[in-house]
Amino acid sequence: MNTYLKNFNAKQFLIDNSAFVTLIILIIIATILQGSTFFSVSNFINILFNNAIIGIIALGMTLIIISGGIDLSVGAASAACGLIAVWVMNTASSTLGLGTFSSIALGVIAAILTGVIMGAFNGTLIARFSIPAFIVTLGAMRIFRSLSQYFFGGGGILLGAEVRVFAQFSKYRLFDTVPLPILYWFGLAVIVGLFAKYTALGRHIYAVGSNERAANLSAVNAKRVKTLVFMISGALVAFAALVEAARIGSMNSSTSGGFYELEAIAAVIIGGTAMSGGRGRIIGTVFGTLTLGVINNTMNLMGLPSFLVGTVQGSIVILAVLLQRSVVKKEKQF
């Protein structure tokens, strides 16, 4: 114990756990400002529930950024996956005459496949044709959104009466307290975290993000890794879309998924993942997502204009990047 205390470096601890420390500081400040209104079980559950969708999307975004990429199309892809899921469910039950369970299962499968295909589309263009991820996903964002608006007339679609029970996928509360989306988020965070740390593909993702050329020389197929990362992220985006569709009972081709890409990227950066790739932890992204949620929740409780939420969140993102740069500079000195 004494040896540990002697070797303990407070500054390094703060740097390595900046996301967690930031979250704790914000919770303390919010508790001082709002007291039991903020610091209550019901409010914490509310924060978790409201940020579960972004939290799930941010898990996939973490893997992409660790691999050295970025994805600006996740919001549009989420809307497309949700729209397809609801449309398939409604069509299967009302037109094809399938049972409720079969219709819902078909819609879920269609959404996941759509997400994986969209991810494969992005990953293939980036990996096989060496097009920057920013350019590919920016174009994909417009493509996915415009196609959704075209096929659904710029509007939305509601869950049909026959498949409305699908809403329980998000609205059911375990022990009448914990909404299922919170369990989905944390469960997936554990799975993705273990995958990134203990599987060969997970280690290859870090290797490609750190130095793609060195990874290739080490017999790592960087192109395959990049494509698979986007496909995995696509599946997570689709799952998040299913959670959203069940929660609100509808999806809209113009508004659903709006700014999800920015919120997910912000959560990942605040969580300590380096934009240059090769560094990051899933648990950090979870803390980053919660940090954004606590800011939003506290400002709402204080009655501050919602327009200012982005200002505070953006400031924290910039501070996180500055901290990352200081860490990188310090490492280069050695």
Helices and strands as residue ranges (DSSP letters): H 2-7, H 10-16, H 18-34, G 35-37, H 41-66, H 74-94, H 100-128, H 133-151, E 156-158, G 161-167, H 168-171, E 173-174, E 178-179, H 180-198, H 200-210, H 212-217, H 222-248, E 250-252, H 260-270, H 282-301, G 306-308, H 309-333
